[in-house]
Amino acid sequence: MSREISIIGCGMGSKESMTEKALESLRTAQLLFGPERLVKTLGREGQRICCGYRTQELRSVIETAKEEKIAVLVSGDSGFYSAAPAYANLLAGLPEQFTLRICPGVSSLSYLAARTAQSWGDAQIYSLHGRAQNYYASLCAGEKFALLGGEGFAEVLKELCTLGFGESMVWIGECFGSPEEKVRCGSAEELADTAMDPLSLLLVQPKGNGKILRSCGIADDDFIRGDVPITKSEVRAVTMSRLAVGHRDVVYDIGAGTGSVSVECSIAAAYGEVYAIEKEKKALELLQKNKNRFLCRNLQIVAGTAPEALAELPNPDKAFIGGSGGKMKDILKCLKQKNPVIHVVINAAALETLQESIKALKETGFTEPEISQLCVSRSVTRGRYHMMEGLNPVYVITAEGKGGEV
């Protein structure tokens, strides 16, 4: 017996925002599965309704269902922050008598753009709904961006004002497809005290005179500093170049200090996760302040000592070691166990640390390290003269795991 499963993008949850193909699949379905709001609004008499949204719930329904045509309902568009891909992966393993089809829908962002006569193809998209992402780079570049998940929007608008971007134009869409649907427009400053529903969407065009406008190569003085060591901007620039952080990478900053590298990693991995591991109380306080200053929602501060503090963290793609506390080999062994091909960058100011790092990399199964020595001088004024004053030389060591066991 041939059986058909359709994953249907239901737009804003009304038939008016659904495609003809989606409506046809909805009309002929004998069983509907999806969130209660959708299945009860869009279902018809004679259809069996199963409320749920988890993949395991869908699996149970499919395994016991006798119906030939099943519709799985998802809100918005099937390809835009949707459960549809997870459902499709689950259903891909079904027996051959099942046919899977996906009907796209209208996304909330497309709907808001249409309601406000704005484009969204030039916007970067971030989600605060069950995620922690950093839109700071878009703010620095002055590029339009969209934010999903309204629970943190009041804080976002206040952040824009605090950083000098209160003039930014903001479009807010709330409760699309319901009687409470609402669209508002104004500056971040005008809307800063607006109460918003958790089912909301922001579209922002940055504008203002914010002073912190660099997303990489951030000046040392832009960080909140105490008497905790900081990776200087020139060294940080080379370190970040060697790390080559991707947008969705999971990154560790071990011995994070004030968090200068953590912050730049957070901005570079805007859709990823960054973990700053630090044991000193003063440094932890500065880390928190700099995290807030640069909107680093995707930066998690971990109080503790590596490698013990790494045990429960997600497996990393990249790791920066700015301080090892004499446990370099143990840290590298732990990193390689978590990811056999991990990409590691180590900064060493002392010859002993350089020696320890090279030896530990060899013993734990990393590639032959690439080593750069940075000798940086900065100008200082002496009367009417500008003299060059040297900073401490730093070795930047780069290596990758070879795979296999340590």
Secondary structure, DSSP 8 states (H G I E B T S, - for coil): --EEEEEEE-BTTSGGGS-HHHHHHHHH-SEEEE-HHHHHHH--TT-EEEE--SHHHHHHHHHH---SEEEEEESB-TTSS-SHHHHHHHHTTS-TTEEEEEE----HHHHHHHHHT---TT-EEEE-SS-----HHHHHHT--EEEE-GGGHHHHHHHHHHTT-TT-EEEEEESTTSTT-EEEEEEHHHHTT----SSEEEEEE--S--S---SSS--GGGS---SS----HHHHHHHHHHH---TT-EEEEES-TT-HHHHHHHHHTTTSEEEEEE--HHHHHHHHHHHHHTT-TTEEEEES-TTGGGTTS---SEEEES--TT-HHHHHHHHHHH-TT-EEEEEESSHHHHHHHHHHHHHTTB---EEEEE--EEEEEETTEEEEEE---EEEEEEEB-SS--
